Amino acid sequence: METITLDGQEATTTYHRGPARLVYHEIDHLDGLLHTARMRTGIDPIPVEEYRQTGHSWACKQ
């Protein structure tokens, strides 16, 4: 991600895995997008309840 610091300097930060997904998700919100806007047509969101207390990380169903 490229940003401008408070003192006007350009800064580049690279995120990987979970943090990258989180940052991308939050940038989408700044642009007025919800996760469902990026989903393929005909695919329903997976309820959070399916993941709670499973011991598994979030993953996309294919």
Secondary structure, 3 states (H helix, E strand, C coil): CEEECCCCCEEECCCCHHHHHHHHHHHHHHCCCCHHHHCCCCCCCCCHHHCCCCCCCCCCCC
